[in-house]
Amino acid sequence: MKYPALLTFDAVLPLLEEFDTIIDARSEAEYAEDHIPGAINCPVLDNDERIRVGTLYKQVGAFEAKKVGAALVARNIATHINALFADKPREWKPLVYCWRGGNRSGSMAHILAKIGWPVMQLDGGYKEYRRHVNAALAELPSHFSYRVIGGPTGSGKSELLRTLAQQGAQVLDLEQLASHRGSVLGNIPAEPQPSQKAFESSIWQALRRFDPALPVFVESESKKVGNLRVPDALMEKMRSSPCIALSLSVADRVALLMREYAHFVADPSMLNRQLDCLLPLHGREKVGRWQAMAQSGTMPLLVGELLAQHYDPAYLRSIGKNFALFPNARKLALSDISVRSFQVAAQQLLASAALD
C-alpha cells in the first residue's frame, strides 16, 4: 500500500482500535469542542495561527497566506515529531485527520509517510466523522434492549449504575458522560459540561461497544442532562423500555445526598446560588428560608424539605408521564447505602436480566 493512505470513515471504523495513535491536527479550540474518541491533539496551526493565516488569506491573498502558513505548519509538525513521535518504531501506525481531510492533515500525513511510517489520513476529516455519528445516533439506539432504573432523587440510581458497571454489566451512564447529576443542583464544581457534540461522541462510543444480545442499564433521565440534550432516538427507546423502581428510606436518601453533594455542604453560598433557580417555582419566601437553613448549617433538614417539597413531586409528575412502562416496574428496595447493599441489588438485577 502506498502511504499516506486516504481512507473513508466507514473504512476506518473497524480499524479504530488498531491504530497506535489517532492524531487530530486541528486547532486546540476545534479539538476541545469534540474529537474522535482517543485522539490526541497536535495542532498543525494553533488557535492564533489559524486566525492569522485566515485573515491574511481574506485581506491579502491566497499566495501570501500559504507562504506564512507553510512555515508555521512545518515548524509545528517538527515540534510534534520531536516531542511525541521521535521514539516511535517503523511499525508505528497513526491515523491523521483535520476538519475536512485537507491541507492540515495532508501536510502532517505526508511528512510522517516520508519518514517511513504507515500513516493513514481520514478522507473528509472530522466533518465526515461527525456525519457518521449523527447518522449512527439516529439508528444505533434501536439495536439494544434497555433496563431503565427509576426512583426519586437520592434513591441511589447513579451508585447502582456504577456498581452494575463494576460487575460487568453494560451501563450507559448519561450523567457521567454529561458531567452533571441531572437536576437543578446537578452541576459539578470545577468540571464543566462537555459540548453537545462531545456528549454525542461519548454516547456513540459507548453504544458501538455494547453487545446487542445483552441489556443496557440506564437511568430514567429527562430529555436534558444539564445543558445537554439526549439524542431523540435514544430517548424514545428508553421511554418505551422496561423499568426498575428503586427505593430507599428517606433518612438514607438524605444521607446519600449529603455524601454525593459534599461540595454544597462545604460551601453553602454555592448551594444558595443554585437555589435561586427555584425562585420561579417556589417564590422568594420559601427559597429564602431554604437559603437561611443552608447558611445556618441545618443541611440535613434542608435536604429533607427539598426532597419533600420540590424533588419528589417533580419526580412523580415526570416519571409516569415520560416512561410508559413505569407503572409495571420491578420494585427494588435498598436496605441501606452501604457498598454491600448496592452490590446485592446489582447482582439481583443481573440475575433477573439473565432470565429475561
ZIJOLIN-V337971 format. One record per pair of residues at least 24 apart in sequence whose ideal C-beta (glycine too) atoms are under 8 Angstrom apart, sorted by the first residue. I is the first residue (numbers start at 0). J is the second residue. Records with the same first field share a line. If there is no record, write none. Layout:
# ZIJOLIN-V337971
I: J / J
This chain:
# ZIJOLIN-V337971
0: 117
2: 112 / 116 / 117 / 118 / 119
3: 95 / 105 / 108 / 109 / 111 / 112 / 118 / 119 / 120
4: 117 / 118 / 119 / 120
5: 100 / 119 / 120 / 122
6: 119 / 120 / 121 / 122
7: 121 / 122 / 123 / 127
8: 121 / 122 / 123 / 127 / 128 / 130 / 131
9: 131
11: 94 / 119 / 121
12: 131
14: 94
15: 94
17: 92
18: 92 / 93 / 94 / 119
19: 87 / 91 / 92 / 93
20: 84 / 91 / 93 / 94
21: 93 / 94 / 96
22: 93 / 94 / 95 / 96 / 104 / 107
23: 96 / 97 / 125
24: 95 / 96 / 97 / 103 / 104 / 106 / 107
25: 97 / 98 / 103 / 125
29: 98 / 125
31: 194
32: 194 / 196 / 197
33: 125 / 129 / 193 / 194 / 196 / 197 / 199 / 200
34: 125 / 197 / 200
35: 96 / 125 / 128 / 200
36: 200 / 201 / 204
38: 96
39: 83
41: 75 / 79 / 83 / 107
42: 75
43: 72 / 75 / 76 / 97 / 103 / 104 / 106 / 107
44: 68 / 71 / 72 / 75 / 103
45: 75
48: 75
72: 102 / 103 / 106
73: 106
76: 106 / 107 / 110
79: 107
80: 110 / 111 / 114
84: 111
87: 116
89: 115 / 116
90: 117
91: 116
92: 116 / 117 / 118 / 119
93: 118 / 119
94: 118 / 119 / 120 / 121
95: 119 / 120 / 121
96: 120 / 121 / 124 / 125 / 128
97: 124 / 125
98: 124 / 125 / 126
99: 123 / 124 / 125 / 126 / 127
100: 124 / 126 / 127
129: 196
132: 199 / 200 / 203
133: 199
135: 203 / 206 / 207
136: 199 / 202 / 203 / 230 / 232 / 233
137: 230 / 231 / 232
138: 232
139: 203 / 206 / 207 / 232
140: 206 / 230 / 232 / 233 / 235 / 236
141: 232 / 236
142: 206 / 211
143: 206 / 209 / 211 / 214 / 215 / 236
144: 214 / 215 / 240
145: 171 / 214 / 215 / 216 / 217 / 236 / 237 / 240 / 241
146: 214 / 215 / 216 / 217 / 240 / 241 / 242 / 243 / 348 / 352
147: 217 / 218 / 219 / 237 / 240 / 241 / 242 / 243 / 322 / 324 / 325
148: 216 / 217 / 218 / 219 / 242 / 243 / 245
149: 218 / 219 / 242 / 243 / 244 / 245 / 318 / 322 / 325 / 328
150: 219 / 244 / 245 / 246 / 247
151: 252 / 306 / 310 / 311 / 314 / 315
152: 182 / 252 / 256 / 306 / 310 / 311 / 314
153: 247 / 252 / 253 / 255 / 256 / 302 / 306 / 310
154: 245 / 246 / 247 / 252 / 333
155: 245 / 247 / 255 / 333 / 336 / 341
156: 218 / 219 / 245
157: 218 / 259
158: 255 / 336 / 341
159: 245 / 341 / 344 / 345 / 348
160: 216 / 217 / 218
162: 338 / 341 / 342 / 344 / 345
163: 216 / 345 / 348 / 349
165: 345
166: 342 / 345 / 346 / 349
167: 349
168: 213 / 214 / 216 / 345 / 348 / 349 / 352
169: 209 / 210 / 213 / 214 / 215 / 216
170: 215 / 216 / 217
171: 202 / 205 / 206 / 209 / 215 / 216 / 217
172: 217 / 218
173: 202 / 217 / 218 / 220 / 224 / 229
174: 218 / 220 / 224
176: 201 / 202 / 205
177: 224 / 225 / 227
178: 225
179: 224 / 225 / 226 / 227
180: 259
181: 218 / 220 / 221 / 224 / 225
182: 310
183: 273 / 276 / 277
184: 260 / 263 / 270 / 273 / 274
185: 224 / 225
186: 225 / 273
188: 262 / 269
192: 225 / 226 / 227
193: 227
195: 227 / 228
198: 227
199: 230
202: 230 / 233
213: 352
214: 352 / 355
216: 348
219: 318 / 321 / 322 / 325
221: 317 / 321
237: 322
238: 321 / 322 / 323
239: 323 / 324
240: 322 / 324
241: 324 / 327 / 328 / 329
242: 322 / 324 / 325 / 327 / 328 / 329
243: 328 / 329 / 330 / 331 / 348
244: 325 / 328 / 329 / 330 / 331
245: 331 / 332 / 333 / 344
246: 330 / 331 / 332 / 333
247: 332 / 333 / 336
249: 303 / 306
251: 333 / 335 / 336
252: 306
253: 299 / 302 / 303 / 306
254: 336
255: 336
256: 302 / 306
257: 298 / 299 / 302
258: 336
263: 293 / 298
264: 298
267: 293 / 294 / 296 / 298
268: 294
277: 309
280: 309
281: 308 / 309
